[in-house]
Amino acid sequence: MASSPSLLPLGLLLLLILVPFALAAPSHCATPPDQRSTINIFRASDPCSPFRPSVRSSSWEDTMMNFMTYDESRLTYLASLATSHRPSGRSFVPIAPGRQLLQIPNYVVRASLGTPAQPMLVALDTSSDAAWFPCTACTGCASTSTSASFDPSSSTTYRPLPCGSPQCAQVPNPSCPEGAASCAFNLTYGGSSVQAGLAQDILALASEVVQSYTFGCVQKMTGNSIPPQGLLGLGRGPLSFLSQTKDLYASTFSYCLPSFKSLNFSGTLRLGPIGQPTKIKTTTLLSNARRSSLYYVSMIGIRVGRRVLDIPPSAFAFDPATGAGTIIDSGTMFTRLVAPAYAALRDEFRRRVKAAGPVTSLGGFDTCYNGAIKPPAITLMFMGMNVTLPPDNALIHSTAGSITCLAMAAAPDNVNSVLNVIANVQQQNHRVFFDVPNARVGFAREFCTAAA
């Protein structure tokens, strides 16, 4: 049986950076050295950055349309999580967002895999479990300086897991044809798919080292909705990062995502119960055996200004059989609400900003205005806590400020039509706390922007 993973705790926080839509270039290229578990974060658009695009960036309108398309693929992936699987410390690692590094709206961590360590950029995902990395000779995997492949033949600590290993029974769609020496698996991510071999190796997040970490070594990738650099799952399944390090971190973490408008986009992800906020309002974390990775919560209503909207309770009702309810998700960019909830919010929002002029649309956003507006306060109401969104969390602005849109949309008219998704734009500048053992999720306002 594979040895259980162990971790050598060396830090305190996980640094998150979200790259803005438009930033001023630095005046010089000097970079201070990394210190312990802190890695320097750079912007892809900087003149000194090796990731600086060689061609002019897309327009704001095209960028928003691309992100809405990405969200649609993301929601398809969330729907696919209705699976039928067979039957304490704290830490600090660096992450950066993939908006300009990799042209995806994920948060990205600098990691390394194997011995000697091979550097990787890995997307973090609260709604996924298994980690997977593109490996050399992978068919369809990206091959760029920003999405390096892992070479298992160059690692002295790499080992494939056999079909009889307990981990093989925990991956989605395991494949062990007669005579196969090791376990393989297939998974879908939006409209895309991954084929991977199950393996173990040393995973390092900055100075944090996890021995015998189980992951998928990707052999084939199809579609364009998959994070090309790989993925590290923060879900609740048996192969997630939380589960593989639960003896150290007690399946507890929190994060704060910085605003697009910040000049320095640093936030924090804290692993483990130590150092978590003590004065934070929480709501119940619900479990759905059919979508075991997802963080379902008890949402009960929406308030605009002082008015609680007339939304039928069925719009928020939790139903494991259909997947209905509300989840907190780091991988979706813009919040989606089921049809009756979104219609009520949209109509009241439009009524409150009527003087701003005619309503226009842009891609998936149906409530846009020419120029700046003064929005009403929007409060998401949960059992036990309310989260009032600052204007920056409720609106999306064009770079020039000529267009302002309500940064939410209706749930797609498919299997996810019953699912409310509280996405990362609405979570920004809040400490979002996940306490799995005690079944609770909390929000607290926190301005997590470092000084410029």
N, C-alpha and C positions, 0 to 999 in steps of 0.2 A: 504493500500500500504506500502511496506517495507520502512523503513527510509533510507535516503541517507547516504552513508558512510562518516565518518569524520575522520580526521587524526591529531594527535598531533605531529607537527614537532619538533624534538629534536636533529637532527644531520645535517650533511653536505654532506656525500658521501656514496656510496655503495662500500665496499671493495671487490675486486675479487681476487681469488687466483687460479692459475692453477698448479696442482701438476705435477712435472716433471717426465720423464721416469726413471731417475736415480738420486738420491740425496744422499749426505753424511748424516750420522746419527748425531744428536746433541750429545754433550758431557755430557749433564745433562737433567733432566726432569723438571726443574723449569719452571713455567708458570706464567707470570704476570697477575693480575686480569683484567677483562674486564672493559672498561671505557666508560660510556655513550653509544654511538652507535657504538663503536668499539668492535668487538669480536675477541679474539685470534684465529688464524688459525693454525692448526697443520697438519702435513703430516701423511697419513695413514701408511707410511713405517717407521716412527720413532719408535725406541724401546719402547718409552713411550706411543705410541698411542694405544688407545683401538681398533682402526680399523686396526692395523697391520695384514697383512695376516698371517694365520697359516701355509700356504703352500708356496712353492717357486713360485714366479711370473712367468707368461708366458714369453716365449722368445719374443724379439723385433719383430721378423717376425710374430709370432702368434698374438701379440698385434696389429700390423698394419693390419693384415688380419681381425681381429675382428672389428677394427674401420671402415674398408672399408665396412664390412657387415652391421655394424650399420648405416653407411651413406646411404646404399642402402635402408634400412628400412625408414630412415629419408626422403629420396626423395619420397618414396611411400606416406608417410604422407603428404608431401607438395602437392602432386598431389591431395590428397583427400580434399584439402581445397577449391576446386571449388564447393562451397556450394550454397544453395538457401535459405538463412535465411529469415524468415518472418519479413514482415515488423512490489598567486602563491608564491610557496615557493621552497625550495630545501631540500634535505634529504640525509641521510647517513645510510646505513645498511650493515652488513657484509656478504660476500659470499665466498664460497670455491668451487673448481671444483671437479667433481665426478669421475675423472679418476681412482684414487686409493681408494677413500672413498666408491664408489658404483660401480666401474668397468664400468662406462659409461662416455663418453666424454662430459658431460654437465657441465655447471657452476652451482654451487649449493649454495643456500642461507640458512643460519640458520634462521628458523622462529619458531613461536609458535602460537598455535591456541587454542581458548577457554578460559574459566575461571573456575578454575585456568589454567594458560598457560601450554600447552603440547608441548614440543620441537619437531621440525620436521626438516628434511633436504629436501629442495625443489629445483628442477631444474628450472632454468630461461630459457624462450624460447621466442624469439622475433617474432616467427611465429605462436604462439598460443594465444588464448584469455582466455578462462575459466580456473580458478584454480581448481585443484582437489587433494584430499588427500586420501590415503588409510585409511579406517575406520575399527574398530574392527569387527570381524565376516566376513570380506571380503573374498570371495572365490578367490583363485589364487593370492592374494597379498603377497608380500615378508614379512617375519617376522624375521627381524634381528635387531641387535643393531644399525645399520646404516640406517635403513629405518623403523622407528617406525610408528605404526598405531595411528590414532586419535580415541579417545573414546568419542563419542558425549554424552553418558549417564553421563559422568563425568564432563561435562561443563554446568554451570548454565546459560550461555548466548547463547547456541546453539538453533537454531530453524529451522525446515524444512520449505521450502517455498511451499505454496499451488499451485495447478495447475492454479489458476486464477491470479497468480502474474505476473507482466510484465516481470520479469526475466525468467519465464518459457518459454515465447515466444522467448527468445533470445539464448537459448542453442541449440546445434545441436541435432536433432532427439528427441524432447521432448516426454515423454510417460506419459499419464494420463489416465489409464484405468478407466472405470466407478467405482465409489466408492473409488477411490484412495484419500488418505488424503493429499498427497504431490506430487510435481513434480519430475519426474525422467528423465534421458536422457542417450543416448548411443553415444559414439564417437569411431572412429578408429584412431590409431596412428601407422603408418607403417602397418605391418601385424598383429597388435594386436588390442585389443578392451577393452573398459572400460564401465561399467554400474554403474551409480551413482545417488544418490538422491541429489536434489538441496537444499542448505541450506545457512544459514548465521550465522556468529559468529565473534568474535574479532580476527583479524589477527595482529600479532606483528612481525616486522622485526627488530631485536635488540630492541632498545627502541622506535621504531616507531610503533604506534598503529592505526589500521584502524578499526573503529567500523562498525558492520553490513556488513562485507565483504561477498559477495556472492561467493560460491564455490560448487564443487561437492564432496559429501561424497561417495567415491568409495565402491561399494558393491560386484563387481565382476571384475576380470581382467584376460585376457587371452593373451598369447604370451609373448615374451621376449624382444620386442623392445620398451617397455614403461618404462620411468624412474620409478623405483619401489617405490621411496619415494614420488611421487607426483610432481606437476608441477605448476608454477606460470607464467601465460601468460603475456608477454609484447607486444602483438600485438595491433591492432587498433580496435578490435571489442568491442561491448557494455559491455561485462563482463570482459574485460582485466583489469590488474592493472592500466594501464594508464587511462582508461575510468572511473574506479571507484574512482580514486583520481584526476580527471582532474581539479577540482576547486582549488587544491593546487599546482599541478605540471604542469598544462597547457599542458599536453600531450607532454612533452619535456624531453629528457634524453640523456645521452651520456655514453660511457664506453671506457675503455682501457684494453685490454687483454694482460697479460704478456707473455713473451717468454718461451718456454720449457727450454731454457738453463739458465734461471735465477736461482740464488741460493735462492732467496726469492721471491715467486711468488705472489706479491700483485699488484693489479691494482685498478681502481676505476670505479664505475658506479654512475653518478651524476643524480639526479632526479630534474626536474624543470628547468626553464630558468635562474635562478640565478647561477652564477659561471660557466656558459658554455663558451667555447672559443669564443672570439670576432673576432679573425683573423683566420678564417678557410674557406677554399674553399668548396663550396657546389654544389650539383647537385639537379635536381628536383626530388621530391618524387612523384611517380605516384600512382594512385588509380585504383584498379581492383575490381569492385563490386562482381565478382565471387570468388575472393580470397582476401577478404577484410582485412584479417589479415596481409598479406605479405607486406614487404617494397620493392616495385619495384623502380628501379632507371634507369636513362637514360645512359646506357653504349653504347659507339659508336666505340670502337676499342681496340686493344692491340698493344703495341710497345715492341720489343725486341732489346735492345741496342738503336740505333738511327733509326731502321727500323720499320715503321708502317706496320703491317702484312696485306696481301691482304685477307681480310675476307669480304664476302658479307654482306651488311647492314642488310639483312634479318636475319642474325644470332643473331642480337641484337634487332631487331624490337619488340616493345611492342604491344601485341595483347591480350586484355582482353578476347576475345572469346576463344582462345586456351590456354591461360596462358603463352604465349611466352613472353620473356623479360629477365630481370636480377633482382635478389633480393639480399638483404643483409640479411644473416641468421646467428644467433648465435649458432644454434643447430647442423648444419652440420659441420663436422670437416675439410674436404678437398674440395676446390673449384672444381665445375663441370662446364664445358663449353660445349655448343652444339657442335656437331660433326665437322662442318667446322671450328669453332673458335679453338677448341682444336687441331685439326690436324695441322692447321697453326702454332700454338704456339709450339707444340711438335716438328714439323719438323725443325723449325728455331732454337729451343733450342738445338736439337741434332746436327745441323750443327755447331753451335757456340762452342760446347764442344766435337767436334769430336776427338780431340787429347787425350781425357780422356780414350779412350779404347772402347771396345764393349759395346753396350747397352744390358741390361738385364731387366727382369721384376720381379715384386714381387706382387702377388695378383692383385689388381686393378691398381697398378702403372706400367706403361709400359715403363718408361724411367728412368732406374736405372743404376748406375755405381759402380764398385768395387773401393772403396776408395773415397777420397775427390775430389771435382771438383771446378773449378772457373766458376760460372754461369754468364751468361749475365744478365743485368738488365731487369726486366720485369715490364712494366708499364701498368696498367689498365686505360683505357681512358674513362672518362665520360663527358657528356655535362657540361662544366663549371669547371671541375677539372680533374687532373691526379693523380693517386696513384702509385708511384714507389715502388715495393716490395723490402725490404732488402733481402739478401740471406737467412736469417733464415725463412722468410715468403714464400720463393719459394721452399725450399728444405726440405726434411725430412731425418734425419740421423739415422743410427743404433746406439745403445748405445756405441758400441766399435768403431764406425766410419768406419766400413768396407764396408758399403753400403750407397749410397746416391741416393735418388730418387727425381724427380720432383714431388712436393707435390700437384699435380692437376690431374684431370682425365676427361675423356669424360662423358657427360651426359648419363644416361642409355637409352637404346633403348626401351623406353615405353612412357607413356604420358608426362614424364618430358624431353623428347628428345629436346624440344623447350625451356627449361628453363635453364638459367645460374644462378648458385648459388655461390655467393662470401661468402666463409665459414670462420670459426673462425681462422684457422691457418694463412690465408692470412690477417686477421684483426689485428693480434697481434702487440703490440707496436705502435698502432695508436689510437688516440682519434676519435671514431666514434660517430657522433652527429646526433640525430633524432629530428627534429622540425616538428611535425605533423601539427600544426595550420598553419605554413607558408610553408608547403609542400616542405621541403628540408632535405637532408642528406649530411653530410660533413665528410671528413677525414683529419686528421692532424697528422703528425709523432709525437709520444710521447713515450719516453722511460719510461714505467710505472713499473719499477722493483725497489722495495724497497731495501735498503742496507741489506746485509746479516747479 
